[in-house]
Amino acid sequence: MILWVRDRGPGLPESELEKVMAPFYRLEASRNRATGGVGLGLATARAVIAEEGGELTLANRRGGGLSARITLPAA
C-alpha cells in the first residue's frame, strides 16, 4: 500500500529532507515553542511506519510544496 500526503507550502531545502526525520531536529532555529513543535513528529512517524515494515520518505513537489510517501507491506 502507498499513501501520499501532499501540500502546497514552501517545501524544504533539499539538504534538509533527510535531516528533518531526526529526533528533535527543527528548521526553525529559535527553538521558540510558539513557532512550532519540538521536532518529534516526523521521527515518531518514521519509527512507527518502520516498525510495521514500511518506509516514510519526503520530496519537494514541482511547483512548490512537499510530498510525504508512506509505503506499507500488503496486509
PyMOL Python script that loads the backbone (N, CA, C, O; Angstrom):
from pymol import cmd

cmd.read_pdbstr("""\
ATOM      1  N   MET A   1       0.840  -1.163   0.000  1.00  0.00           N
ATOM      2  CA  MET A   1       0.000   0.000   0.000  1.00  0.00           C
ATOM      3  C   MET A   1       0.890   1.233   0.000  1.00  0.00           C
ATOM      4  O   MET A   1       1.930   1.262   0.657  1.00  0.00           O
ATOM      5  N   ILE A   2       0.473   2.240  -0.737  1.00  0.00           N
ATOM      6  CA  ILE A   2       1.179   3.519  -0.770  1.00  0.00           C
ATOM      7  C   ILE A   2       0.193   4.615  -0.409  1.00  0.00           C
ATOM      8  O   ILE A   2      -0.910   4.684  -0.952  1.00  0.00           O
ATOM      9  N   LEU A   3       0.604   5.465   0.510  1.00  0.00           N
ATOM     10  CA  LEU A   3      -0.199   6.607   0.935  1.00  0.00           C
ATOM     11  C   LEU A   3       0.620   7.865   0.690  1.00  0.00           C
ATOM     12  O   LEU A   3       1.787   7.940   1.075  1.00  0.00           O
ATOM     13  N   TRP A   4       0.009   8.841   0.054  1.00  0.00           N
ATOM     14  CA  TRP A   4       0.670  10.117  -0.219  1.00  0.00           C
ATOM     15  C   TRP A   4       0.013  11.210   0.610  1.00  0.00           C
ATOM     16  O   TRP A   4      -1.210  11.246   0.743  1.00  0.00           O
ATOM     17  N   VAL A   5       0.821  12.096   1.162  1.00  0.00           N
ATOM     18  CA  VAL A   5       0.347  13.306   1.816  1.00  0.00           C
ATOM     19  C   VAL A   5       1.102  14.449   1.150  1.00  0.00           C
ATOM     20  O   VAL A   5       2.332  14.496   1.177  1.00  0.00           O
ATOM     21  N   ARG A   6       0.349  15.370   0.552  1.00  0.00           N
ATOM     22  CA  ARG A   6       0.979  16.441  -0.222  1.00  0.00           C
ATOM     23  C   ARG A   6       0.431  17.792   0.211  1.00  0.00           C
ATOM     24  O   ARG A   6      -0.734  17.916   0.589  1.00  0.00           O
ATOM     25  N   ASP A   7       1.294  18.804   0.148  1.00  0.00           N
ATOM     26  CA  ASP A   7       0.835  20.160   0.432  1.00  0.00           C
ATOM     27  C   ASP A   7       1.370  21.112  -0.636  1.00  0.00           C
ATOM     28  O   ASP A   7       2.137  20.715  -1.513  1.00  0.00           O
ATOM     29  N   ARG A   8       0.960  22.348  -0.546  1.00  0.00           N
ATOM     30  CA  ARG A   8       1.401  23.380  -1.488  1.00  0.00           C
ATOM     31  C   ARG A   8       2.172  24.482  -0.766  1.00  0.00           C
ATOM     32  O   ARG A   8       2.186  25.628  -1.214  1.00  0.00           O
ATOM     33  N   GLY A   9       2.809  24.139   0.341  1.00  0.00           N
ATOM     34  CA  GLY A   9       3.597  25.102   1.101  1.00  0.00           C
ATOM     35  C   GLY A   9       4.918  25.404   0.420  1.00  0.00           C
ATOM     36  O   GLY A   9       5.079  25.137  -0.771  1.00  0.00           O
ATOM     37  N   PRO A  10       5.858  25.953   1.159  1.00  0.00           N
ATOM     38  CA  PRO A  10       7.137  26.347   0.571  1.00  0.00           C
ATOM     39  C   PRO A  10       8.095  25.182   0.310  1.00  0.00           C
ATOM     40  O   PRO A  10       9.117  25.371  -0.349  1.00  0.00           O
ATOM     41  N   GLY A  11       7.786  23.986   0.810  1.00  0.00           N
ATOM     42  CA  GLY A  11       8.716  22.872   0.669  1.00  0.00           C
ATOM     43  C   GLY A  11       9.869  23.011   1.646  1.00  0.00           C
ATOM     44  O   GLY A  11       9.818  23.824   2.569  1.00  0.00           O
ATOM     45  N   LEU A  12      10.905  22.216   1.440  1.00  0.00           N
ATOM     46  CA  LEU A  12      12.092  22.231   2.300  1.00  0.00           C
ATOM     47  C   LEU A  12      13.340  22.310   1.435  1.00  0.00           C
ATOM     48  O   LEU A  12      13.335  21.836   0.299  1.00  0.00           O
ATOM     49  N   PRO A  13      14.407  22.900   1.954  1.00  0.00           N
ATOM     50  CA  PRO A  13      15.670  22.822   1.221  1.00  0.00           C
ATOM     51  C   PRO A  13      16.049  21.350   1.015  1.00  0.00           C
ATOM     52  O   PRO A  13      15.897  20.537   1.927  1.00  0.00           O
ATOM     53  N   GLU A  14      16.531  21.017  -0.153  1.00  0.00           N
ATOM     54  CA  GLU A  14      16.886  19.619  -0.461  1.00  0.00           C
ATOM     55  C   GLU A  14      17.814  19.031   0.592  1.00  0.00           C
ATOM     56  O   GLU A  14      17.696  17.855   0.937  1.00  0.00           O
ATOM     57  N   SER A  15      18.735  19.840   1.105  1.00  0.00           N
ATOM     58  CA  SER A  15      19.701  19.355   2.087  1.00  0.00           C
ATOM     59  C   SER A  15      19.064  19.019   3.439  1.00  0.00           C
ATOM     60  O   SER A  15      19.700  18.389   4.283  1.00  0.00           O
ATOM     61  N   GLU A  16      17.809  19.439   3.647  1.00  0.00           N
ATOM     62  CA  GLU A  16      17.131  19.208   4.923  1.00  0.00           C
ATOM     63  C   GLU A  16      16.141  18.050   4.888  1.00  0.00           C
ATOM     64  O   GLU A  16      15.644  17.650   5.941  1.00  0.00           O
ATOM     65  N   LEU A  17      15.843  17.506   3.729  1.00  0.00           N
ATOM     66  CA  LEU A  17      14.795  16.496   3.610  1.00  0.00           C
ATOM     67  C   LEU A  17      15.033  15.272   4.498  1.00  0.00           C
ATOM     68  O   LEU A  17      14.082  14.735   5.066  1.00  0.00           O
ATOM     69  N   GLU A  18      16.242  14.839   4.625  1.00  0.00           N
ATOM     70  CA  GLU A  18      16.546  13.696   5.487  1.00  0.00           C
ATOM     71  C   GLU A  18      16.760  14.146   6.933  1.00  0.00           C
ATOM     72  O   GLU A  18      16.388  13.433   7.865  1.00  0.00           O
ATOM     73  N   LYS A  19      17.346  15.303   7.119  1.00  0.00           N
ATOM     74  CA  LYS A  19      17.642  15.794   8.470  1.00  0.00           C
ATOM     75  C   LYS A  19      16.380  15.984   9.308  1.00  0.00           C
ATOM     76  O   LYS A  19      16.407  15.754  10.517  1.00  0.00           O
ATOM     77  N   VAL A  20      15.276  16.399   8.687  1.00  0.00           N
ATOM     78  CA  VAL A  20      14.057  16.666   9.456  1.00  0.00           C
ATOM     79  C   VAL A  20      13.451  15.388  10.050  1.00  0.00           C
ATOM     80  O   VAL A  20      12.534  15.462  10.868  1.00  0.00           O
ATOM     81  N   MET A  21      13.951  14.237   9.649  1.00  0.00           N
ATOM     82  CA  MET A  21      13.480  12.963  10.201  1.00  0.00           C
ATOM     83  C   MET A  21      14.173  12.621  11.521  1.00  0.00           C
ATOM     84  O   MET A  21      13.738  11.708  12.223  1.00  0.00           O
ATOM     85  N   ALA A  22      15.230  13.331  11.863  1.00  0.00           N
ATOM     86  CA  ALA A  22      15.973  13.060  13.099  1.00  0.00           C
ATOM     87  C   ALA A  22      15.210  13.619  14.303  1.00  0.00           C
ATOM     88  O   ALA A  22      14.626  14.699  14.219  1.00  0.00           O
ATOM     89  N   PRO A  23      15.213  12.887  15.419  1.00  0.00           N
ATOM     90  CA  PRO A  23      14.536  13.385  16.617  1.00  0.00           C
ATOM     91  C   PRO A  23      15.079  14.746  17.057  1.00  0.00           C
ATOM     92  O   PRO A  23      16.289  14.970  17.062  1.00  0.00           O
ATOM     93  N   PHE A  24      14.186  15.630  17.417  1.00  0.00           N
ATOM     94  CA  PHE A  24      14.468  16.971  17.939  1.00  0.00           C
ATOM     95  C   PHE A  24      15.064  17.934  16.919  1.00  0.00           C
ATOM     96  O   PHE A  24      15.479  19.033  17.284  1.00  0.00           O
ATOM     97  N   TYR A  25      15.113  17.543  15.651  1.00  0.00           N
ATOM     98  CA  TYR A  25      15.626  18.443  14.613  1.00  0.00           C
ATOM     99  C   TYR A  25      14.502  19.352  14.139  1.00  0.00           C
ATOM    100  O   TYR A  25      13.414  18.884  13.801  1.00  0.00           O
ATOM    101  N   ARG A  26      14.766  20.647  14.115  1.00  0.00           N
ATOM    102  CA  ARG A  26      13.794  21.629  13.631  1.00  0.00           C
ATOM    103  C   ARG A  26      14.481  22.595  12.686  1.00  0.00           C
ATOM    104  O   ARG A  26      15.633  22.973  12.896  1.00  0.00           O
ATOM    105  N   LEU A  27      13.774  22.988  11.657  1.00  0.00           N
ATOM    106  CA  LEU A  27      14.306  24.010  10.748  1.00  0.00           C
ATOM    107  C   LEU A  27      14.269  25.381  11.403  1.00  0.00           C
ATOM    108  O   LEU A  27      15.115  26.229  11.119  1.00  0.00           O
ATOM    109  N   GLU A  28      13.308  25.602  12.267  1.00  0.00           N
ATOM    110  CA  GLU A  28      13.178  26.863  12.996  1.00  0.00           C
ATOM    111  C   GLU A  28      14.256  26.881  14.072  1.00  0.00           C
ATOM    112  O   GLU A  28      14.153  26.162  15.066  1.00  0.00           O
ATOM    113  N   ALA A  29      15.268  27.683  13.884  1.00  0.00           N
ATOM    114  CA  ALA A  29      16.442  27.663  14.762  1.00  0.00           C
ATOM    115  C   ALA A  29      16.220  28.313  16.124  1.00  0.00           C
ATOM    116  O   ALA A  29      17.020  28.104  17.036  1.00  0.00           O
ATOM    117  N   SER A  30      15.163  29.087  16.280  1.00  0.00           N
ATOM    118  CA  SER A  30      14.994  29.828  17.527  1.00  0.00           C
ATOM    119  C   SER A  30      14.642  28.932  18.709  1.00  0.00           C
ATOM    120  O   SER A  30      14.843  29.322  19.859  1.00  0.00           O
ATOM    121  N   ARG A  31      14.127  27.748  18.444  1.00  0.00           N
ATOM    122  CA  ARG A  31      13.657  26.820  19.486  1.00  0.00           C
ATOM    123  C   ARG A  31      12.501  27.409  20.283  1.00  0.00           C
ATOM    124  O   ARG A  31      12.191  26.942  21.379  1.00  0.00           O
ATOM    125  N   ASN A  32      11.873  28.426  19.733  1.00  0.00           N
ATOM    126  CA  ASN A  32      10.723  29.055  20.354  1.00  0.00           C
ATOM    127  C   ASN A  32       9.512  28.151  20.169  1.00  0.00           C
ATOM    128  O   ASN A  32       9.140  27.855  19.033  1.00  0.00           O
ATOM    129  N   ARG A  33       8.895  27.710  21.243  1.00  0.00           N
ATOM    130  CA  ARG A  33       7.762  26.794  21.151  1.00  0.00           C
ATOM    131  C   ARG A  33       6.576  27.421  20.435  1.00  0.00           C
ATOM    132  O   ARG A  33       5.715  26.704  19.924  1.00  0.00           O
ATOM    133  N   ALA A  34       6.519  28.750  20.389  1.00  0.00           N
ATOM    134  CA  ALA A  34       5.422  29.425  19.711  1.00  0.00           C
ATOM    135  C   ALA A  34       5.519  29.299  18.193  1.00  0.00           C
ATOM    136  O   ALA A  34       4.529  29.523  17.496  1.00  0.00           O
ATOM    137  N   THR A  35       6.694  28.946  17.666  1.00  0.00           N
ATOM    138  CA  THR A  35       6.884  28.857  16.219  1.00  0.00           C
ATOM    139  C   THR A  35       6.809  27.433  15.700  1.00  0.00           C
ATOM    140  O   THR A  35       7.021  27.205  14.509  1.00  0.00           O
ATOM    141  N   GLY A  36       6.519  26.485  16.548  1.00  0.00           N
ATOM    142  CA  GLY A  36       6.409  25.114  16.072  1.00  0.00           C
ATOM    143  C   GLY A  36       6.607  24.117  17.182  1.00  0.00           C
ATOM    144  O   GLY A  36       6.686  24.486  18.354  1.00  0.00           O
ATOM    145  N   GLY A  37       6.688  22.851  16.817  1.00  0.00           N
ATOM    146  CA  GLY A  37       6.810  21.768  17.785  1.00  0.00           C
ATOM    147  C   GLY A  37       8.230  21.587  18.284  1.00  0.00           C
ATOM    148  O   GLY A  37       9.066  22.487  18.212  1.00  0.00           O
ATOM    149  N   VAL A  38       8.471  20.378  18.798  1.00  0.00           N
ATOM    150  CA  VAL A  38       9.782  20.079  19.373  1.00  0.00           C
ATOM    151  C   VAL A  38      10.638  19.208  18.456  1.00  0.00           C
ATOM    152  O   VAL A  38      11.769  18.869  18.803  1.00  0.00           O
ATOM    153  N   GLY A  39      10.114  18.851  17.309  1.00  0.00           N
ATOM    154  CA  GLY A  39      10.902  18.082  16.355  1.00  0.00           C
ATOM    155  C   GLY A  39      10.795  16.579  16.518  1.00  0.00           C
ATOM    156  O   GLY A  39      11.739  15.853  16.203  1.00  0.00           O
ATOM    157  N   LEU A  40       9.669  16.105  17.001  1.00  0.00           N
ATOM    158  CA  LEU A  40       9.498  14.660  17.180  1.00  0.00           C
ATOM    159  C   LEU A  40       8.474  14.029  16.237  1.00  0.00           C
ATOM    160  O   LEU A  40       8.428  12.805  16.114  1.00  0.00           O
ATOM    161  N   GLY A  41       7.666  14.832  15.578  1.00  0.00           N
ATOM    162  CA  GLY A  41       6.588  14.302  14.749  1.00  0.00           C
ATOM    163  C   GLY A  41       7.048  13.380  13.641  1.00  0.00           C
ATOM    164  O   GLY A  41       6.587  12.242  13.551  1.00  0.00           O
ATOM    165  N   LEU A  42       7.953  13.853  12.792  1.00  0.00           N
ATOM    166  CA  LEU A  42       8.411  13.027  11.672  1.00  0.00           C
ATOM    167  C   LEU A  42       9.259  11.851  12.146  1.00  0.00           C
ATOM    168  O   LEU A  42       9.178  10.764  11.574  1.00  0.00           O
ATOM    169  N   ALA A  43      10.067  12.053  13.181  1.00  0.00           N
ATOM    170  CA  ALA A  43      10.873  10.957  13.722  1.00  0.00           C
ATOM    171  C   ALA A  43       9.968   9.846  14.264  1.00  0.00           C
ATOM    172  O   ALA A  43      10.228   8.662  14.050  1.00  0.00           O
ATOM    173  N   THR A  44       8.912  10.241  14.961  1.00  0.00           N
ATOM    174  CA  THR A  44       7.973   9.259  15.504  1.00  0.00           C
ATOM    175  C   THR A  44       7.219   8.551  14.388  1.00  0.00           C
ATOM    176  O   THR A  44       7.083   7.327  14.401  1.00  0.00           O
ATOM    177  N   ALA A  45       6.733   9.320  13.426  1.00  0.00           N
ATOM    178  CA  ALA A  45       6.006   8.725  12.300  1.00  0.00           C
ATOM    179  C   ALA A  45       6.882   7.723  11.558  1.00  0.00           C
ATOM    180  O   ALA A  45       6.436   6.624  11.229  1.00  0.00           O
ATOM    181  N   ARG A  46       8.126   8.104  11.295  1.00  0.00           N
ATOM    182  CA  ARG A  46       9.031   7.201  10.573  1.00  0.00           C
ATOM    183  C   ARG A  46       9.281   5.919  11.373  1.00  0.00           C
ATOM    184  O   ARG A  46       9.318   4.829  10.801  1.00  0.00           O
ATOM    185  N   ALA A  47       9.452   6.044  12.692  1.00  0.00           N
ATOM    186  CA  ALA A  47       9.700   4.870  13.531  1.00  0.00           C
ATOM    187  C   ALA A  47       8.491   3.937  13.553  1.00  0.00           C
ATOM    188  O   ALA A  47       8.652   2.720  13.463  1.00  0.00           O
ATOM    189  N   VAL A  48       7.300   4.484  13.669  1.00  0.00           N
ATOM    190  CA  VAL A  48       6.084   3.661  13.691  1.00  0.00           C
ATOM    191  C   VAL A  48       5.891   2.952  12.354  1.00  0.00           C
ATOM    192  O   VAL A  48       5.562   1.766  12.312  1.00  0.00           O
ATOM    193  N   ILE A  49       6.097   3.686  11.266  1.00  0.00           N
ATOM    194  CA  ILE A  49       5.954   3.105   9.934  1.00  0.00           C
ATOM    195  C   ILE A  49       6.998   2.016   9.710  1.00  0.00           C
ATOM    196  O   ILE A  49       6.680   0.968   9.148  1.00  0.00           O
ATOM    197  N   ALA A  50       8.234   2.244  10.140  1.00  0.00           N
ATOM    198  CA  ALA A  50       9.294   1.243  10.000  1.00  0.00           C
ATOM    199  C   ALA A  50       8.976  -0.005  10.821  1.00  0.00           C
ATOM    200  O   ALA A  50       9.253  -1.122  10.383  1.00  0.00           O
ATOM    201  N   GLU A  51       8.404   0.175  11.993  1.00  0.00           N
ATOM    202  CA  GLU A  51       8.027  -0.964  12.846  1.00  0.00           C
ATOM    203  C   GLU A  51       7.017  -1.874  12.150  1.00  0.00           C
ATOM    204  O   GLU A  51       6.968  -3.076  12.413  1.00  0.00           O
ATOM    205  N   GLU A  52       6.219  -1.296  11.268  1.00  0.00           N
ATOM    206  CA  GLU A  52       5.224  -2.062  10.509  1.00  0.00           C
ATOM    207  C   GLU A  52       5.783  -2.575   9.183  1.00  0.00           C
ATOM    208  O   GLU A  52       5.049  -3.139   8.371  1.00  0.00           O
ATOM    209  N   GLY A  53       7.078  -2.378   8.968  1.00  0.00           N
ATOM    210  CA  GLY A  53       7.716  -2.861   7.744  1.00  0.00           C
ATOM    211  C   GLY A  53       7.629  -1.893   6.582  1.00  0.00           C
ATOM    212  O   GLY A  53       7.851  -2.275   5.433  1.00  0.00           O
ATOM    213  N   GLY A  54       7.308  -0.640   6.875  1.00  0.00           N
ATOM    214  CA  GLY A  54       7.144   0.348   5.822  1.00  0.00           C
ATOM    215  C   GLY A  54       8.259   1.369   5.795  1.00  0.00           C
ATOM    216  O   GLY A  54       9.283   1.235   6.466  1.00  0.00           O
ATOM    217  N   GLU A  55       8.023   2.395   4.996  1.00  0.00           N
ATOM    218  CA  GLU A  55       9.020   3.446   4.819  1.00  0.00           C
ATOM    219  C   GLU A  55       8.318   4.783   4.631  1.00  0.00           C
ATOM    220  O   GLU A  55       7.269   4.858   3.991  1.00  0.00           O
ATOM    221  N   LEU A  56       8.903   5.837   5.192  1.00  0.00           N
ATOM    222  CA  LEU A  56       8.429   7.209   5.016  1.00  0.00           C
ATOM    223  C   LEU A  56       9.526   7.995   4.332  1.00  0.00           C
ATOM    224  O   LEU A  56      10.659   8.033   4.811  1.00  0.00           O
ATOM    225  N   THR A  57       9.197   8.626   3.210  1.00  0.00           N
ATOM    226  CA  THR A  57      10.160   9.463   2.503  1.00  0.00           C
ATOM    227  C   THR A  57       9.511  10.808   2.187  1.00  0.00           C
ATOM    228  O   THR A  57       8.293  10.901   2.036  1.00  0.00           O
ATOM    229  N   LEU A  58      10.331  11.837   2.089  1.00  0.00           N
ATOM    230  CA  LEU A  58       9.879  13.183   1.763  1.00  0.00           C
ATOM    231  C   LEU A  58      10.537  13.646   0.474  1.00  0.00           C
ATOM    232  O   LEU A  58      11.677  13.289   0.179  1.00  0.00           O
ATOM    233  N   ALA A  59       9.805  14.442  -0.283  1.00  0.00           N
ATOM    234  CA  ALA A  59      10.350  15.040  -1.508  1.00  0.00           C
ATOM    235  C   ALA A  59       9.637  16.354  -1.758  1.00  0.00           C
ATOM    236  O   ALA A  59       8.465  16.508  -1.414  1.00  0.00           O
ATOM    237  N   ASN A  60      10.336  17.289  -2.349  1.00  0.00           N
ATOM    238  CA  ASN A  60       9.708  18.538  -2.758  1.00  0.00           C
ATOM    239  C   ASN A  60       8.893  18.298  -4.015  1.00  0.00           C
ATOM    240  O   ASN A  60       9.263  17.494  -4.870  1.00  0.00           O
ATOM    241  N   ARG A  61       7.776  19.010  -4.114  1.00  0.00           N
ATOM    242  CA  ARG A  61       6.910  18.909  -5.285  1.00  0.00           C
ATOM    243  C   ARG A  61       7.310  19.955  -6.316  1.00  0.00           C
ATOM    244  O   ARG A  61       7.673  21.080  -5.974  1.00  0.00           O
ATOM    245  N   ARG A  62       7.239  19.572  -7.548  1.00  0.00           N
ATOM    246  CA  ARG A  62       7.482  20.526  -8.621  1.00  0.00           C
ATOM    247  C   ARG A  62       6.403  21.609  -8.537  1.00  0.00           C
ATOM    248  O   ARG A  62       5.216  21.288  -8.470  1.00  0.00           O
ATOM    249  N   GLY A  63       6.788  22.854  -8.539  1.00  0.00           N
ATOM    250  CA  GLY A  63       5.831  23.943  -8.436  1.00  0.00           C
ATOM    251  C   GLY A  63       5.572  24.385  -7.009  1.00  0.00           C
ATOM    252  O   GLY A  63       4.809  25.325  -6.785  1.00  0.00           O
ATOM    253  N   GLY A  64       6.190  23.726  -6.036  1.00  0.00           N
ATOM    254  CA  GLY A  64       6.043  24.118  -4.637  1.00  0.00           C
ATOM    255  C   GLY A  64       5.318  23.081  -3.811  1.00  0.00           C
ATOM    256  O   GLY A  64       4.437  22.378  -4.305  1.00  0.00           O
ATOM    257  N   GLY A  65       5.689  22.995  -2.574  1.00  0.00           N
ATOM    258  CA  GLY A  65       5.054  22.063  -1.660  1.00  0.00           C
ATOM    259  C   GLY A  65       5.935  20.861  -1.366  1.00  0.00           C
ATOM    260  O   GLY A  65       7.025  20.695  -1.914  1.00  0.00           O
ATOM    261  N   LEU A  66       5.414  20.039  -0.481  1.00  0.00           N
ATOM    262  CA  LEU A  66       6.135  18.853  -0.027  1.00  0.00           C
ATOM    263  C   LEU A  66       5.256  17.627  -0.219  1.00  0.00           C
ATOM    264  O   LEU A  66       4.033  17.711  -0.113  1.00  0.00           O
ATOM    265  N   SER A  67       5.868  16.506  -0.497  1.00  0.00           N
ATOM    266  CA  SER A  67       5.169  15.247  -0.670  1.00  0.00           C
ATOM    267  C   SER A  67       5.777  14.221   0.273  1.00  0.00           C
ATOM    268  O   SER A  67       6.980  13.962   0.235  1.00  0.00           O
ATOM    269  N   ALA A  68       4.934  13.638   1.120  1.00  0.00           N
ATOM    270  CA  ALA A  68       5.367  12.556   2.002  1.00  0.00           C
ATOM    271  C   ALA A  68       4.803  11.260   1.430  1.00  0.00           C
ATOM    272  O   ALA A  68       3.605  11.161   1.166  1.00  0.00           O
ATOM    273  N   ARG A  69       5.664  10.276   1.242  1.00  0.00           N
ATOM    274  CA  ARG A  69       5.247   8.979   0.694  1.00  0.00           C
ATOM    275  C   ARG A  69       5.418   7.925   1.764  1.00  0.00           C
ATOM    276  O   ARG A  69       6.516   7.727   2.286  1.00  0.00           O
ATOM    277  N   ILE A  70       4.336   7.253   2.089  1.00  0.00           N
ATOM    278  CA  ILE A  70       4.349   6.180   3.079  1.00  0.00           C
ATOM    279  C   ILE A  70       4.063   4.883   2.335  1.00  0.00           C
ATOM    280  O   ILE A  70       3.022   4.741   1.693  1.00  0.00           O
ATOM    281  N   THR A  71       4.998   3.934   2.426  1.00  0.00           N
ATOM    282  CA  THR A  71       4.765   2.610   1.836  1.00  0.00           C
ATOM    283  C   THR A  71       4.660   1.604   2.968  1.00  0.00           C
ATOM    284  O   THR A  71       5.459   1.606   3.904  1.00  0.00           O
ATOM    285  N   LEU A  72       3.666   0.755   2.861  1.00  0.00           N
ATOM    286  CA  LEU A  72       3.445  -0.302   3.843  1.00  0.00           C
ATOM    287  C   LEU A  72       3.255  -1.624   3.118  1.00  0.00           C
ATOM    288  O   LEU A  72       2.707  -1.654   2.016  1.00  0.00           O
ATOM    289  N   PRO A  73       3.703  -2.720   3.728  1.00  0.00           N
ATOM    290  CA  PRO A  73       3.503  -4.012   3.081  1.00  0.00           C
ATOM    291  C   PRO A  73       2.013  -4.351   3.008  1.00  0.00           C
ATOM    292  O   PRO A  73       1.224  -3.912   3.845  1.00  0.00           O
ATOM    293  N   ALA A  74       1.647  -5.124   2.013  1.00  0.00           N
ATOM    294  CA  ALA A  74       0.258  -5.577   1.879  1.00  0.00           C
ATOM    295  C   ALA A  74      -0.126  -6.409   3.087  1.00  0.00           C
ATOM    296  O   ALA A  74       0.677  -7.187   3.601  1.00  0.00           O
ATOM    297  N   ALA A  75      -1.345  -6.240   3.530  1.00  0.00           N
ATOM    298  CA  ALA A  75      -1.818  -6.964   4.710  1.00  0.00           C
ATOM    299  C   ALA A  75      -2.113  -8.415   4.406  1.00  0.00           C
ATOM    300  O   ALA A  75      -2.521  -9.161   5.296  1.00  0.00           O
TER     301      ALA A  75
END
""", "prot")
cmd.dss("prot")
cmd.show_as("cartoon", "prot")
cmd.util.cbc("prot")
cmd.orient("prot")
